[in-house]
């Protein structure tokens, strides 16, 4: 077997890439985790927050990261209320479904920092940052990566966890089908007059999809997926006017609001990648797929990618090459169904609620309300949303 500097090179030290490295801690694999820069904690409360499913919390505990987060910066979602654009309503409850929580809200920068530090503490993981990849060569014997500082690294497997605009995917010539949405995601954090009691809200509106996600204390974060022109208009408003727009859009559900920082916006897209594995490479997280944020599953898909790939590699006998295509296809087969299903569902829901048609509006809202009145259906949907089905 060819001798390499490492067994696995992971390009991208964000949430998916760092969690994969941590899931392989203590294993026989020599791992290099590379990124252009180490994660940095946001000042105050990070506007980029994530709803982590119970299944992914278990994975992050296995990675030895979740249990070290500051519990005062993590919020449990105990209930979720979803409102249609014409009177539809559905209510999900963790208690009714026999769960401790539907999800946990955590700041992206704090989770990234904890995973990064966990990786740095492992004897079989080498963290290389700053690292600017320059060229990649794949052969039958392995992968060879050159960096801008002149170093050359070799490995049996290279993993692309370098985001939706993946450098690795581009270098390999792997095709990605991208479909930009006409929307942007507007994010901001607020303090609120009334206690949110661990409840998340989501409104399907004429001007997009608005989610209020609870933070510790009387605080919450929003994600407003809305047409680009409206998103830019919202971000340009004086902070007081923007705050009133958000309060009114949510029916003043939590009383008076106060913005904690200016709003920010980011583009939204659907991205499908057919070949997430090939000889000597695998893609995970946003390098492998992207979907509309209305379901809140984006980062959970990335963690499930990391978990599945780690399980495949950990089950491999010592004499097998971790970069073999037959090995990597096990990971691809295990992930294709869930990714395709969630992409299809979120894209379909976005299209359904974007359609301006009175009959469609009646149908989608009636269906939403009926679903909430069928306990066995509601409970099953709740457990699926929590990543437990």
Order of alpha helices (4+ residues) and beta strands (2+ residues): beta-alpha-beta-beta-alpha-beta-beta-beta-beta-alpha-beta-beta-beta-beta-beta-alpha-beta-beta-beta-beta-alpha-alpha-beta-beta-beta-beta-beta-alpha-alpha-alpha-alpha
